[in-house]
Amino acid sequence: MSAPTDVVALAINTPRRFYRGGERILAFRGIDAPAGHDDHRPEDWLASTTHLFAEGGGGLSALPDGRTLAAALEEDPNGWLGADHVTAHGTEPGILTKLLDAGERLPVHSHPDRAFAAAHLDCAHGKTEAWIVLGAEPGATVWLGFRDDLTKEALAALVDDQGDGLLAALNPLRVEAGDAILVPAGQPHAIGEGVFVLEIQEPTDLSVMLEHARFGLEEAHAFLGLPVERALESVDTRTLDGEARADLQRRWVDVRGHGSALSERADEFFRAEVLASADGAVEGDAGFGVAVCVAGSGTVTTEHGEAAHRVTRGDVLLTPHAAGRIRVDGGATLIRCRPAAVPTATSTPTDLPGNT
Ligand SMILES: [Zn+2]
C-alpha cells in the first residue's frame, strides 16, 4: 500500500514502564484514560518503529488502519521517507519521538554512543536524545553531566553504593516550558518529577541505569546484559562545565516562524523544527516527521493533501514525505521531529562554521 498523501493523526501508544507518570500526557492529548491504563504509563511513543529493550517488549506504533508503522514503511519506504532519505539512511526513520511525563524523578542513567553500541551491542544506533520542555512544575529540575571529573574507580564506587551520591555528582538545571536541552550519548542524566517533555532520540531503548536498586531493576536490564565494568565504559566521566552546557541548551519558544528547536549539535542525529504561525503562515519542506501541536490552535495543510486539518495543542500528526510541503496557519505552533537531514553535494567541510 502506498504511503498517504496527507497527514496521519496518531493515537496514544503508552507502554507500561518501571516509573510513574502519564497524567500530563492524557491532559495534553485531551483524552480520558483508555482501558487498562494505570499510573505507570509515563511515555507516549510517537510514530515508533522501536521495541522496548525490556519490560515486555512492545513500543511499536499502529496507524489508524491497524497496520504497524514499521510494516507500512516496508511497503513504501520512498513514499514515507523520501528517496533521498532511503538512499542516505536506509528504510527506517532513524528517530524515536516520545512524550514523557515524569511522575517521579527518573533514575540517573546514560546511553551508549554509536561506537559503543556497534562494538558491544550489535546495534548501529546509540542514543543521543533531546528534551523539548512543554511543561514543568515550579522549581522543576533536570540533571546533566558530572560537576567534576570522575575516575572510572570513583564512578564504579558510586554505582556500587546505589546511594544519593550519583545524583549529587551531576549538574542540576532548573527548567521551564520553552527550554530545549540536547543530551549527548554518554552524558549521565536524570529528569526530575513534574517535568513534561517532547523527546526526540536515536531509535533505541539502550540505557545504562546507573541508579537501579531504588527502581527495582534487575542488573541484567540495568547494564544491557553486559558486565558492569564494560557498561560503565560507555559513560562520559569528564566534567560538563557551564560553557559546554550552554552549547547544548536553547529556547524553542523564542523561535519566530520557522527554525530549529535544538542546538546545531543535534543535526547529525535528528532535527526538531518549530513551525510557529502566530505572526502568519509558515511552511516546512516535504519529509517524514512527527508534528506535535505544542501551543495554540490553527490549521495544517499539505501540498498533496485534500483538506485543511484543524489542530490544537496536544494533537500529533505524522507527515509522510508523499504529502509534500506542510503549511501551518491560524496561530498554532507545531514542533516537527525529523530524521537527520540528507547531506547535499554542496555541504563540504569548508561550509561548516568554524572552518572559514
Ligand atoms: Zn535518557
Residues whose N, C-alpha, C, O or C-beta is under 5 A from the ligand:
A	BS01	ZN	none
